[in-house]
Amino acid sequence: MSIIRWSPVWEPFEEMDEMFNHLPALSNAGQIQKAFAPAMDVYQTDKAVVVEAPLAGVRPENVSVSVEKGILTVQGRAQKEREVDEKNYYRKEVHSGSFFRQIVIPAPVLEDKVEAEFNDGILKITCPKAGKNEAKKVEIKVKKSVKK
């Protein structure tokens, strides 16, 4: 019997996210490998939107970060240095293979100024916020219609 984590708040898409996290991805060689989506923490400071993702065991050169039209994409590959015969595992929870994750950035940012750094297995992406766009007041012109 498996243990199911209880959450007092119902999140309608949590089960769907969990299902997608366990779908296999096809590699170029046609072999089936497990794909995973790394967890991400997203928070804002006064000057930036910051995204942190734990990627322990992933080499920085195997990670790609891009931002386009307010969508942050992190993708890459986690490779195992050594393999153990599958039948000798009692439990296998460490992910390997390709990963892909996209999130919508919650504020307008300067996409060409985004920086990413890798430190102690944590990928930290800093997205500087764009200047505040103040609402512009539009004057309404009233035209009188001519009755015929």
Backbone as JSON Lines, residues from 0, in Angstrom:
{"i":0,"aa":"M","n":[0.84,-1.17,0.0],"ca":[0.0,0.0,0.0],"c":[0.89,1.23,0.0]}
{"i":1,"aa":"S","n":[0.63,2.17,-0.9],"ca":[1.46,3.37,-0.97],"c":[0.89,4.47,-0.08]}
{"i":2,"aa":"I","n":[1.78,5.34,0.36],"ca":[1.38,6.46,1.21],"c":[1.0,7.63,0.33]}
{"i":3,"aa":"I","n":[-0.13,8.25,0.61],"ca":[-0.59,9.4,-0.15],"c":[-0.49,10.62,0.75]}
{"i":4,"aa":"R","n":[0.22,11.64,0.27],"ca":[0.38,12.86,1.05],"c":[-0.92,13.65,1.07]}
{"i":5,"aa":"W","n":[-1.36,14.06,2.24],"ca":[-2.59,14.82,2.37],"c":[-2.27,16.3,2.4]}
{"i":6,"aa":"S","n":[-3.04,17.07,1.7],"ca":[-2.89,18.52,1.69],"c":[-4.24,19.14,1.98]}
{"i":7,"aa":"P","n":[-4.3,20.08,2.93],"ca":[-5.58,20.68,3.27],"c":[-6.14,21.56,2.16]}
{"i":8,"aa":"V","n":[-5.3,21.98,1.25],"ca":[-5.74,22.83,0.13],"c":[-5.76,21.98,-1.13]}
{"i":9,"aa":"W","n":[-6.88,21.96,-1.8],"ca":[-7.0,21.18,-3.03],"c":[-6.42,21.97,-4.18]}
{"i":10,"aa":"E","n":[-5.46,21.39,-4.86],"ca":[-4.86,22.01,-6.03],"c":[-5.23,21.17,-7.24]}
{"i":11,"aa":"P","n":[-6.1,21.7,-8.1],"ca":[-6.66,20.9,-9.18],"c":[-5.64,20.38,-10.19]}
{"i":12,"aa":"F","n":[-4.52,21.07,-10.36],"ca":[-3.57,20.65,-11.38],"c":[-2.39,19.87,-10.82]}
{"i":13,"aa":"E","n":[-2.36,19.68,-9.5],"ca":[-1.23,18.97,-8.89],"c":[-1.13,17.53,-9.38]}
{"i":14,"aa":"E","n":[-2.27,16.84,-9.47],"ca":[-2.24,15.45,-9.94],"c":[-1.8,15.37,-11.39]}
{"i":15,"aa":"M","n":[-2.24,16.34,-12.21],"ca":[-1.84,16.35,-13.61],"c":[-0.34,16.62,-13.73]}
{"i":16,"aa":"D","n":[0.2,17.57,-12.93],"ca":[1.63,17.84,-12.94],"c":[2.42,16.6,-12.56]}
{"i":17,"aa":"E","n":[1.95,15.9,-11.54],"ca":[2.62,14.69,-11.08],"c":[2.62,13.63,-12.18]}
{"i":18,"aa":"M","n":[1.5,13.51,-12.89],"ca":[1.41,12.54,-13.97],"c":[2.4,12.89,-15.08]}
{"i":19,"aa":"F","n":[2.48,14.17,-15.47],"ca":[3.4,14.57,-16.52],"c":[4.86,14.41,-16.1]}
{"i":20,"aa":"N","n":[5.15,14.55,-14.81],"ca":[6.52,14.37,-14.34],"c":[7.0,12.94,-14.49]}
{"i":21,"aa":"H","n":[6.08,12.0,-14.63],"ca":[6.47,10.59,-14.74],"c":[6.34,10.02,-16.15]}
{"i":22,"aa":"L","n":[6.01,10.85,-17.13],"ca":[5.92,10.37,-18.51],"c":[7.3,10.17,-19.1]}
{"i":23,"aa":"P","n":[7.52,9.15,-19.88],"ca":[8.82,8.96,-20.51],"c":[9.0,9.94,-21.69]}
{"i":24,"aa":"A","n":[10.24,10.31,-21.92],"ca":[10.57,11.16,-23.07],"c":[11.42,10.34,-24.03]}
{"i":25,"aa":"L","n":[11.25,10.58,-25.3],"ca":[12.01,9.84,-26.3],"c":[13.3,10.58,-26.61]}
{"i":26,"aa":"S","n":[14.4,9.86,-26.62],"ca":[15.67,10.47,-26.97],"c":[15.85,10.36,-28.49]}
{"i":27,"aa":"N","n":[16.91,10.99,-29.01],"ca":[17.19,10.95,-30.45],"c":[17.52,9.54,-30.91]}
{"i":28,"aa":"A","n":[18.04,8.72,-30.01],"ca":[18.43,7.36,-30.39],"c":[17.24,6.41,-30.38]}
{"i":29,"aa":"G","n":[16.08,6.89,-29.97],"ca":[14.89,6.04,-29.96],"c":[14.75,5.22,-28.69]}
{"i":30,"aa":"Q","n":[15.65,5.42,-27.74],"ca":[15.55,4.7,-26.48],"c":[14.62,5.47,-25.55]}
{"i":31,"aa":"I","n":[13.88,4.74,-24.74],"ca":[12.99,5.38,-23.78],"c":[13.75,5.65,-22.49]}
{"i":32,"aa":"Q","n":[13.73,6.91,-22.05],"ca":[14.38,7.3,-20.81],"c":[13.38,8.09,-19.99]}
{"i":33,"aa":"K","n":[13.63,8.16,-18.7],"ca":[12.73,8.91,-17.85],"c":[13.05,10.4,-17.95]}
{"i":34,"aa":"A","n":[12.02,11.22,-18.07],"ca":[12.18,12.66,-18.08],"c":[11.63,13.19,-16.76]}
{"i":35,"aa":"F","n":[12.16,14.3,-16.33],"ca":[11.65,14.89,-15.11],"c":[11.67,16.41,-15.23]}
{"i":36,"aa":"A","n":[10.89,17.06,-14.41],"ca":[10.84,18.51,-14.36],"c":[11.38,18.94,-13.01]}
{"i":37,"aa":"P","n":[12.45,19.72,-12.98],"ca":[13.03,20.1,-11.69],"c":[12.08,21.01,-10.91]}
{"i":38,"aa":"A","n":[12.13,20.9,-9.6],"ca":[11.34,21.79,-8.74],"c":[11.93,23.2,-8.84]}
{"i":39,"aa":"M","n":[11.08,24.21,-8.69],"ca":[11.55,25.59,-8.77],"c":[10.89,26.44,-7.7]}
{"i":40,"aa":"D","n":[11.69,27.3,-7.09],"ca":[11.18,28.33,-6.2],"c":[11.25,29.64,-6.97]}
{"i":41,"aa":"V","n":[10.16,30.4,-6.99],"ca":[10.1,31.68,-7.69],"c":[9.7,32.73,-6.67]}
{"i":42,"aa":"Y","n":[10.5,33.8,-6.57],"ca":[10.15,34.89,-5.67],"c":[10.61,36.21,-6.27]}
{"i":43,"aa":"Q","n":[10.07,37.3,-5.71],"ca":[10.4,38.63,-6.21],"c":[11.1,39.45,-5.14]}
{"i":44,"aa":"T","n":[12.03,40.27,-5.58],"ca":[12.61,41.3,-4.74],"c":[12.17,42.62,-5.34]}
{"i":45,"aa":"D","n":[12.65,43.72,-4.79],"ca":[12.28,45.03,-5.34],"c":[12.78,45.2,-6.77]}
{"i":46,"aa":"K","n":[13.91,44.57,-7.08],"ca":[14.56,44.8,-8.37],"c":[14.52,43.63,-9.34]}
{"i":47,"aa":"A","n":[14.13,42.44,-8.87],"ca":[14.23,41.28,-9.76],"c":[13.23,40.19,-9.39]}
{"i":48,"aa":"V","n":[13.0,39.3,-10.35],"ca":[12.31,38.04,-10.12],"c":[13.41,36.99,-10.09]}
{"i":49,"aa":"V","n":[13.42,36.17,-9.03],"ca":[14.49,35.19,-8.85],"c":[13.88,33.79,-8.89]}
{"i":50,"aa":"V","n":[14.54,32.91,-9.64],"ca":[14.12,31.51,-9.75],"c":[15.28,30.65,-9.29]}
{"i":51,"aa":"E","n":[14.99,29.71,-8.38],"ca":[16.01,28.79,-7.91],"c":[15.54,27.36,-8.14]}
{"i":52,"aa":"A","n":[16.46,26.54,-8.67],"ca":[16.13,25.14,-8.95],"c":[17.27,24.25,-8.46]}
{"i":53,"aa":"P","n":[16.99,23.27,-7.6],"ca":[18.04,22.35,-7.19],"c":[18.34,21.36,-8.32]}
{"i":54,"aa":"L","n":[19.57,21.34,-8.75],"ca":[19.99,20.43,-9.82],"c":[21.25,19.68,-9.39]}
{"i":55,"aa":"A","n":[21.17,19.03,-8.26],"ca":[22.32,18.3,-7.73],"c":[22.76,17.23,-8.72]}
{"i":56,"aa":"G","n":[24.06,17.15,-8.94],"ca":[24.61,16.14,-9.82],"c":[24.55,16.48,-11.29]}
{"i":57,"aa":"V","n":[24.02,17.65,-11.63],"ca":[23.93,18.08,-13.03],"c":[25.09,19.04,-13.3]}
{"i":58,"aa":"R","n":[25.78,18.82,-14.4],"ca":[26.88,19.72,-14.77],"c":[26.31,21.0,-15.39]}
{"i":59,"aa":"P","n":[26.87,22.15,-15.03],"ca":[26.37,23.42,-15.58],"c":[26.39,23.48,-17.11]}
{"i":60,"aa":"E","n":[27.37,22.83,-17.72],"ca":[27.43,22.85,-19.19],"c":[26.32,22.04,-19.85]}
{"i":61,"aa":"N","n":[25.6,21.24,-19.05],"ca":[24.48,20.46,-19.57],"c":[23.13,21.13,-19.33]}
{"i":62,"aa":"V","n":[23.16,22.4,-18.92],"ca":[21.93,23.13,-18.62],"c":[21.82,24.33,-19.55]}
{"i":63,"aa":"S","n":[20.61,24.56,-20.05],"ca":[20.34,25.69,-20.92],"c":[19.2,26.51,-20.32]}
{"i":64,"aa":"V","n":[19.37,27.84,-20.26],"ca":[18.36,28.75,-19.72],"c":[18.05,29.78,-20.79]}
{"i":65,"aa":"S","n":[16.75,30.01,-21.04],"ca":[16.36,31.05,-21.99],"c":[15.08,31.73,-21.51]}
{"i":66,"aa":"V","n":[14.91,32.98,-21.93],"ca":[13.71,33.75,-21.6],"c":[13.22,34.38,-22.89]}
{"i":67,"aa":"E","n":[11.92,34.14,-23.17],"ca":[11.33,34.72,-24.37],"c":[9.86,35.0,-24.12]}
{"i":68,"aa":"K","n":[9.47,36.24,-24.35],"ca":[8.08,36.67,-24.21],"c":[7.51,36.35,-22.82]}
{"i":69,"aa":"G","n":[8.34,36.56,-21.79],"ca":[7.88,36.37,-20.42],"c":[7.85,34.92,-19.96]}
{"i":70,"aa":"I","n":[8.41,34.01,-20.74],"ca":[8.44,32.59,-20.37],"c":[9.88,32.15,-20.17]}
{"i":71,"aa":"L","n":[10.17,31.63,-18.98],"ca":[11.5,31.13,-18.66],"c":[11.54,29.64,-18.96]}
{"i":72,"aa":"T","n":[12.57,29.22,-19.69],"ca":[12.74,27.8,-20.03],"c":[14.07,27.32,-19.48]}
{"i":73,"aa":"V","n":[14.03,26.23,-18.73],"ca":[15.23,25.58,-18.22],"c":[15.19,24.14,-18.74]}
{"i":74,"aa":"Q","n":[16.25,23.75,-19.43],"ca":[16.31,22.38,-19.93],"c":[17.73,21.87,-19.87]}
{"i":75,"aa":"G","n":[17.87,20.57,-19.87],"ca":[19.2,20.0,-19.82],"c":[19.16,18.49,-19.69]}
{"i":76,"aa":"R","n":[20.27,17.98,-19.18],"ca":[20.41,16.53,-19.09],"c":[21.21,16.18,-17.84]}
{"i":77,"aa":"A","n":[20.69,15.24,-17.07],"ca":[21.39,14.71,-15.91],"c":[21.92,13.33,-16.3]}
{"i":78,"aa":"Q","n":[23.22,13.15,-16.18],"ca":[23.83,11.88,-16.58],"c":[24.42,11.19,-15.37]}
{"i":79,"aa":"K","n":[24.25,9.88,-15.34],"ca":[24.87,9.08,-14.28],"c":[26.24,8.64,-14.78]}
{"i":80,"aa":"E","n":[27.19,8.7,-13.86],"ca":[28.56,8.3,-14.2],"c":[28.7,6.78,-14.27]}
{"i":81,"aa":"R","n":[27.93,6.09,-13.46],"ca":[28.01,4.63,-13.46],"c":[26.6,4.07,-13.44]}
{"i":82,"aa":"E","n":[26.46,2.94,-14.02],"ca":[25.16,2.28,-14.07],"c":[25.21,0.98,-13.28]}
{"i":83,"aa":"V","n":[24.13,0.68,-12.62],"ca":[23.98,-0.58,-11.9],"c":[22.84,-1.31,-12.58]}
{"i":84,"aa":"D","n":[22.98,-2.6,-12.68],"ca":[21.93,-3.39,-13.31],"c":[20.59,-3.09,-12.64]}
{"i":85,"aa":"E","n":[19.56,-2.78,-13.45],"ca":[18.24,-2.4,-12.96],"c":[17.66,-3.39,-11.95]}
{"i":86,"aa":"K","n":[17.9,-4.66,-12.13],"ca":[17.27,-5.66,-11.27],"c":[17.87,-5.68,-9.87]}
{"i":87,"aa":"N","n":[19.0,-5.01,-9.66],"ca":[19.62,-4.98,-8.34],"c":[19.14,-3.83,-7.47]}
{"i":88,"aa":"Y","n":[18.29,-2.97,-7.99],"ca":[17.78,-1.85,-7.22],"c":[16.61,-2.29,-6.33]}
{"i":89,"aa":"Y","n":[16.58,-1.79,-5.11],"ca":[15.41,-1.94,-4.25],"c":[14.49,-0.74,-4.45]}
{"i":90,"aa":"R","n":[15.1,0.41,-4.67],"ca":[14.36,1.65,-4.86],"c":[15.21,2.56,-5.73]}
{"i":91,"aa":"K","n":[14.6,3.21,-6.71],"ca":[15.34,4.08,-7.61],"c":[14.59,5.4,-7.73]}
{"i":92,"aa":"E","n":[15.09,6.44,-7.05],"ca":[14.41,7.74,-7.02],"c":[15.26,8.87,-7.59]}
{"i":93,"aa":"V","n":[16.54,8.64,-7.8],"ca":[17.41,9.68,-8.34],"c":[17.19,9.74,-9.85]}
{"i":94,"aa":"H","n":[16.82,10.92,-10.31],"ca":[16.5,11.09,-11.73],"c":[17.76,11.21,-12.58]}
{"i":95,"aa":"S","n":[17.68,10.67,-13.76],"ca":[18.7,10.87,-14.77],"c":[17.97,10.96,-16.1]}
{"i":96,"aa":"G","n":[18.64,11.53,-17.07],"ca":[18.02,11.74,-18.37],"c":[17.75,13.22,-18.59]}
{"i":97,"aa":"S","n":[16.92,13.51,-19.55],"ca":[16.66,14.91,-19.89],"c":[15.62,15.51,-18.97]}
{"i":98,"aa":"F","n":[15.7,16.83,-18.83],"ca":[14.68,17.55,-18.07],"c":[14.31,18.82,-18.81]}
{"i":99,"aa":"F","n":[13.11,19.29,-18.53],"ca":[12.57,20.46,-19.23],"c":[11.54,21.11,-18.31]}
{"i":100,"aa":"R","n":[11.6,22.41,-18.17],"ca":[10.62,23.12,-17.35],"c":[10.44,24.52,-17.89]}
{"i":101,"aa":"Q","n":[9.19,24.95,-18.01],"ca":[8.87,26.32,-18.41],"c":[7.94,26.92,-17.38]}
{"i":102,"aa":"I","n":[8.19,28.2,-17.05],"ca":[7.28,28.92,-16.16],"c":[7.07,30.31,-16.72]}
{"i":103,"aa":"V","n":[5.92,30.88,-16.41],"ca":[5.63,32.26,-16.78],"c":[6.22,33.14,-15.7]}
{"i":104,"aa":"I","n":[7.0,34.12,-16.09],"ca":[7.58,35.05,-15.13],"c":[6.48,36.01,-14.68]}
{"i":105,"aa":"P","n":[6.28,36.18,-13.37],"ca":[5.12,36.93,-12.87],"c":[5.19,38.44,-12.98]}
{"i":106,"aa":"A","n":[6.23,38.99,-13.57],"ca":[6.36,40.44,-13.73],"c":[7.15,40.72,-15.0]}
{"i":107,"aa":"P","n":[6.95,41.89,-15.61],"ca":[7.76,42.22,-16.79],"c":[9.24,42.34,-16.41]}
{"i":108,"aa":"V","n":[10.11,41.7,-17.2],"ca":[11.55,41.71,-16.92],"c":[12.34,42.14,-18.15]}
{"i":109,"aa":"L","n":[13.58,42.52,-17.91],"ca":[14.5,42.86,-19.0],"c":[15.13,41.55,-19.47]}
{"i":110,"aa":"E","n":[14.56,40.97,-20.51],"ca":[14.97,39.62,-20.94],"c":[16.43,39.54,-21.36]}
{"i":111,"aa":"D","n":[16.99,40.61,-21.91],"ca":[18.38,40.58,-22.34],"c":[19.36,40.75,-21.18]}
{"i":112,"aa":"K","n":[18.87,40.99,-19.98],"ca":[19.74,41.19,-18.8],"c":[19.64,40.03,-17.8]}
{"i":113,"aa":"V","n":[18.95,38.96,-18.17],"ca":[18.78,37.81,-17.28],"c":[20.13,37.14,-17.05]}
{"i":114,"aa":"E","n":[20.41,36.78,-15.79],"ca":[21.66,36.11,-15.44],"c":[21.37,34.79,-14.73]}
{"i":115,"aa":"A","n":[22.23,33.82,-14.96],"ca":[22.08,32.52,-14.3],"c":[23.43,32.13,-13.7]}
{"i":116,"aa":"E","n":[23.38,31.58,-12.49],"ca":[24.61,31.09,-11.85],"c":[24.32,29.74,-11.2]}
{"i":117,"aa":"F","n":[25.36,28.94,-11.11],"ca":[25.25,27.6,-10.56],"c":[26.17,27.53,-9.35]}
{"i":118,"aa":"N","n":[25.61,27.25,-8.17],"ca":[26.42,27.22,-6.96],"c":[25.91,26.11,-6.04]}
{"i":119,"aa":"D","n":[26.79,25.18,-5.68],"ca":[26.46,24.07,-4.78],"c":[25.21,23.3,-5.21]}
{"i":120,"aa":"G","n":[25.09,23.06,-6.51],"ca":[23.97,22.28,-7.02],"c":[22.66,23.03,-7.17]}
{"i":121,"aa":"I","n":[22.68,24.35,-6.94],"ca":[21.49,25.17,-7.08],"c":[21.67,26.11,-8.26]}
{"i":122,"aa":"L","n":[20.74,26.05,-9.19],"ca":[20.72,26.98,-10.31],"c":[19.9,28.2,-9.88]}
{"i":123,"aa":"K","n":[20.52,29.38,-9.91],"ca":[19.83,30.61,-9.52],"c":[19.77,31.53,-10.74]}
{"i":124,"aa":"I","n":[18.55,31.88,-11.13],"ca":[18.32,32.74,-12.29],"c":[17.74,34.06,-11.79]}
{"i":125,"aa":"T","n":[18.41,35.15,-12.12],"ca":[17.97,36.48,-11.69],"c":[17.48,37.24,-12.92]}
{"i":126,"aa":"C","n":[16.22,37.66,-12.89],"ca":[15.58,38.37,-13.99],"c":[15.28,39.79,-13.53]}
{"i":127,"aa":"P","n":[16.1,40.79,-13.94],"ca":[15.84,42.16,-13.5],"c":[14.48,42.65,-14.0]}
{"i":128,"aa":"K","n":[13.76,43.31,-13.11],"ca":[12.44,43.81,-13.47],"c":[12.57,45.0,-14.42]}
{"i":129,"aa":"A","n":[11.62,45.1,-15.34],"ca":[11.55,46.23,-16.25],"c":[10.96,47.4,-15.48]}
{"i":130,"aa":"G","n":[11.2,48.62,-15.96],"ca":[10.63,49.8,-15.31],"c":[9.12,49.71,-15.25]}
{"i":131,"aa":"K","n":[8.58,50.36,-14.25],"ca":[7.13,50.31,-14.07],"c":[6.44,51.04,-15.21]}
{"i":132,"aa":"N","n":[5.47,50.37,-15.76],"ca":[4.65,50.99,-16.8],"c":[3.44,51.6,-16.11]}
{"i":133,"aa":"E","n":[3.46,52.89,-16.01],"ca":[2.35,53.56,-15.35],"c":[1.17,53.64,-16.3]}
{"i":134,"aa":"A","n":[-0.02,53.54,-15.74],"ca":[-1.23,53.61,-16.55],"c":[-1.34,55.01,-17.17]}
{"i":135,"aa":"K","n":[-1.68,55.03,-18.43],"ca":[-1.83,56.3,-19.11],"c":[-3.31,56.66,-19.14]}
{"i":136,"aa":"K","n":[-3.58,57.89,-18.8],"ca":[-4.96,58.36,-18.82],"c":[-5.29,58.78,-20.24]}
{"i":137,"aa":"V","n":[-6.39,58.25,-20.71],"ca":[-6.83,58.56,-22.07],"c":[-8.06,59.44,-21.99]}
{"i":138,"aa":"E","n":[-7.97,60.56,-22.67],"ca":[-9.1,61.48,-22.67],"c":[-10.13,60.99,-23.69]}
{"i":139,"aa":"I","n":[-11.38,61.0,-23.28],"ca":[-12.46,60.54,-24.16],"c":[-13.06,61.75,-24.85]}
{"i":140,"aa":"K","n":[-13.07,61.67,-26.16],"ca":[-13.68,62.75,-26.94],"c":[-15.12,62.36,-27.25]}
{"i":141,"aa":"V","n":[-16.01,63.26,-26.96],"ca":[-17.42,63.0,-27.2],"c":[-17.82,63.72,-28.47]}
{"i":142,"aa":"K","n":[-18.35,62.96,-29.4],"ca":[-18.82,63.54,-30.66],"c":[-20.34,63.52,-30.65]}
{"i":143,"aa":"K","n":[-20.88,64.62,-31.06],"ca":[-22.34,64.67,-31.15],"c":[-22.76,64.12,-32.48]}
{"i":144,"aa":"S","n":[-23.75,63.26,-32.41],"ca":[-24.26,62.7,-33.65],"c":[-25.27,63.68,-34.25]}
{"i":145,"aa":"V","n":[-25.29,63.75,-35.55],"ca":[-26.2,64.64,-36.26],"c":[-27.47,63.85,-36.58]}
{"i":146,"aa":"K","n":[-28.63,64.41,-36.15],"ca":[-29.9,63.74,-36.43],"c":[-30.39,64.14,-37.79]}
{"i":147,"aa":"K","n":[-30.93,63.22,-38.51],"ca":[-31.46,63.5,-39.84],"c":[-32.94,63.57,-39.83]}
